[in-house]
């Protein structure tokens, strides 16, 4: 029975990894990255008023906690 020749496995795997890296880089070069400026950060920190935040709702204590007066 013939032996399996494994002498080329390292070069095959190494070239596969290099080619996958190159393909990944070629795909990523076309992507646009989103940059957050200081103005965008200010806009994200402003809180919008939601309809249910305008109303006051009573929050009840759980049954196990003592009533605070």
C-alpha positions as CSV (number, residue, x, y, z in Angstrom):
1,X,0.0,0.0,0.0
2,X,1.5,3.4,-1.0
3,X,2.4,6.0,1.6
4,X,0.6,9.3,1.7
5,X,3.0,12.1,0.6
6,X,2.6,14.9,3.2
7,X,5.7,16.9,2.1
8,X,3.6,19.6,0.3
9,X,1.0,20.1,3.0
10,X,2.8,22.9,4.7
11,X,3.2,24.9,1.5
12,X,-0.4,24.2,0.4
13,X,-1.8,25.4,3.7
14,X,0.5,28.4,3.9
15,X,-0.4,29.5,0.4
16,X,-4.1,29.0,1.1
17,X,-3.8,31.3,4.2
18,X,-2.0,33.9,2.2
19,X,-4.5,33.8,-0.5
20,X,-7.4,34.0,1.9
21,X,-5.8,37.0,3.6
22,X,-5.4,38.7,0.2
23,X,-9.0,38.0,-0.7
24,X,-10.1,39.4,2.6
25,X,-8.1,42.6,2.1
26,X,-9.5,43.1,-1.4
27,X,-13.0,42.8,-0.1
28,X,-12.3,45.2,2.8
29,X,-10.7,47.8,0.6
30,X,-14.1,48.6,-0.9
31,X,-15.9,49.0,2.4
32,X,-16.5,52.5,3.8
33,X,-15.8,52.9,7.5
34,X,-18.1,55.0,9.6
35,X,-16.2,57.7,11.5
36,X,-17.8,59.3,14.5
37,X,-17.1,63.0,14.8
38,X,-17.6,65.1,17.9
39,X,-20.8,66.5,16.5
40,X,-22.2,62.9,16.0
41,X,-21.3,62.1,19.6
42,X,-23.2,65.2,20.8
43,X,-26.2,64.1,18.8
44,X,-26.1,60.6,20.2
45,X,-26.1,61.9,23.8
46,X,-29.2,64.1,23.4
47,X,-32.1,62.2,24.8
48,X,-35.4,62.2,22.9
49,X,-38.6,62.4,24.8
50,X,-40.8,59.4,24.3
51,X,-44.5,59.5,24.9
52,X,-44.4,57.1,27.9
53,X,-41.6,59.1,29.5
54,X,-43.9,62.2,29.8
55,X,-46.4,60.3,31.9
56,X,-45.9,59.7,35.6
57,X,-46.4,56.1,36.6
58,X,-46.5,54.7,40.1
59,X,-43.8,52.2,40.8
60,X,-44.8,49.6,43.4
61,X,-42.5,47.9,45.8
62,X,-42.2,44.1,45.7
63,X,-44.2,42.3,48.4
64,X,-41.1,41.1,50.2
65,X,-39.6,44.6,50.8
66,X,-40.7,46.6,53.8
67,X,-42.8,49.7,53.3
68,X,-40.7,52.9,53.7
69,X,-42.4,56.0,55.1
